[in-house]
Amino acid sequence: MKWSEICIHTTNEAIEPISNILHEAGASGVVIEDPTELDKERESLFGEVYELDPNDYPEEGVYVKAYLAVNSFLGETVEEIKQAINNLLIYDIDLGRNHITLSEVNEEEWATAWKKYYKPVKISEKITIIPTWEDYQPVFSDEIIIELDPGMAFGTGTHPTTVLSVQALEKVIQEEDVVIDVGSGSGVLSIASALLGAKEVYAYDLDDVAVKSTKINAKLNKTEGKIYSKQNNLLDQVDVEADVIVSNILAEIIVRFVDDAYRCLKPGGLFVTSGIINQKKNLVKESLENAGFEIQEVTQMEDWIAIIAKKR
């Protein structure tokens, strides 16, 4: 089979929404080429070898690359992707250069080349994310391992927004908590919640690919008995009463359901939000406070923000 690589030159802010557009268009795997990766200090706890070529990276912005099967519908698929990306401007998302190119790759290159980007990564005090093909032994006695197959959907779980979310969950999850994950994607936050001691996790996503991915990854990590994955639009018609709600999603989407989040939390419950680019921090904080939340903590990694808010 022949494959085409679609490459979008865009901004850090647009990575997640564009990645979702590509997955919805049927892309098999997404690669992010961010020049900040070249300068990043890397621990060598796991003996990783990083084979990053500066020539693969833009001087500014990021490349978001995905792989589409070459067929008679390829032209229409690419046009639909372009239109969906342009529609992000409605949400005031900075697309940067928004330059899109298409090139052909052979199946062997597509199937193996992207794996060089994915190694075991310790993303919080306890949690390490590993790709399924890596042979990894825990370094610490209380280490929690999450296995993911990045080719399945939604990346490796090591994007700053996910890291911030997991670090926040590690602080707030208590034994026997009920958790809601809004916009579950690969299910990594649901899995982390379950492994950190949550009794039940309700994982909602509008995309049926994400729902299936959450179920597959939950089974891979032996947490399927705690995680209930369902297709749903944010918290519409949800009547679960939760101790913690977590959502790693665009700031513009978070502000649309803060009232529902408040409604679904128990008194004193916590709302963990991430996916917030720094410029949108005040938008989310004001929305949370207007809904009745008290801001407990704001953390930052690169240009991204996570907020922990408490129901009064």
Secondary structure, DSSP 8 states (H G I E B T S, - for coil): -EEEEEEEEE-GGGHHHHHHHHHHTT-S-EEEE-THHHH-----TT-------GGGS-SSSEEEEEEEE-STTHHHHHHHHHHHHHHGGGGT---TT-EEEEEEEEHHHHHHGGGGG---EE-SSSEEEEETT-----SSTT-EEEEE-TTTTT--S-SHHHHHHHHHHHHH--TT-EEEEES-TTSHHHHHHHHTT-SEEEEEES-HHHHHHHHHHHHHTT-TTTEEEEE-STTTT----EEEEEEES-HHHHTTSHHHHHHHEEEEEEEEEEEEEGGGHHHHHHHHHHHTEEEEEEEEETTEEEEEEEE-
